[in-house]
């Protein structure tokens, strides 16, 4: 089996054959943007009809940075709990303890809500 060399791009987040230099698939982001624009247009908000080529790239990078920051803070909460597995409570603690994530407080809860899922 071929071993990755230090400068092959695998260790530094290089170009992937599936998604390019981005961690998130641009086609899926563009599809979500178009669907959201269509829903806004149907609601009378005048949604966008076309999306420039740079918009999905910028949105992808913003999502990557957001996910990385939330993950970093959840991991810090995990380490405070002396565990090595991130739990739902760790993400909730990260959201609750960071002013930047105030918009997620209503979405992420610390108590177990019975959502109908069976274990």
N, C-alpha and C positions, 0 to 999 in steps of 0.2 A: 504494500500500500504506500502511495506517495505521501511523504511528509511535507507539511507546509514549511516554507522557509521564512525566516524572520521578516523579510521585506516583500512577501507575496501579497500583502494586503489583507490577509485574514486576521492578523493581529492588530491592525490599525484601522479597522472599519473600512476597508477598501471596497471596490466595486463588486457588487454581487451580480451574478448572472440573471437573477430573477427580478430584482428591483432597482438595479443601478446603484448609485452611491447613497441611496436613501434607505433607511431601515423600514419605512412604511411604503406600501405599493401605491405609486402615484395614480394608477388607473382607478383604484378603488376610492382614493381621495377625491378624484375628479368626479366620479359617479355620485358620491355623497354630496358634493358641492352642487352638482346639477339637480339632484333630487330635492335638496333644500331650497334651491332657487325656484324650482317648479312649484313647491308647496307655498312659497312666499308669493309667487305670482298668482296662484289660485286663490290665495287669501286676500288679494288686492294690494299687496305690499310692493308690487313692481319688482320682482326678483330678477336677477341677472339672466340674460339669455345665452351669453357666451362667457367662457372663462379663459383668461390669457394663459399662455404656457408657463409663466413664472408663478402664478398663484398657487397651483398644487405643490410646487417645490417649496415655496415659503411656508405654506400651511403644514407640510410634512415636517419641516425643520422645527416649526413652533410646537407641533405635537410631540416630536422627539424630545425637545427640551423640557416640556411640561411633564412628560412621563418620567424622564430621568430625575427631575427635581422631586417629584412626588415619591418615586421609588427610593431616592436617597434618604428622604426624611422618614419614610416608613421603615427603612432598614435601620436607621438610628433608633427608632422606637423599639424595634425588635431586639437590638443589642442591649438596650436598657432593661428589657425583660429577660435578659440572659438566655435568649433562644437563638436558633439559627434558621428558623422558618418564619417568613412574614405571614402574619395572620390578618384577618379583617380588622381587628382591633388596632393593629399597628398603623394601618392606612387611616383609620378613623382618628387616631391620635395625631398623626401627621397633619391631617386636615384641620383638626381642632386647634392645634398649637401653632399654626402658620396663618398669619393674616392674609397672605396671598391666596390661600385656598378657601376663603370665607364663602365663596359662592357654592362650594361643595358640601357645606355643613348639613344642609337638609337632605342631601343625597346619600351621604355616608353616615351610618349610625353605628354605635358601639354595641348595642344590645342585639341579641339574636331575634330576628323577626321571622315568624313562621310564614314563609313565602309559598307554601304548598309543596315544596320539594321534599321528597322522602329519601332517607339515607339507607 
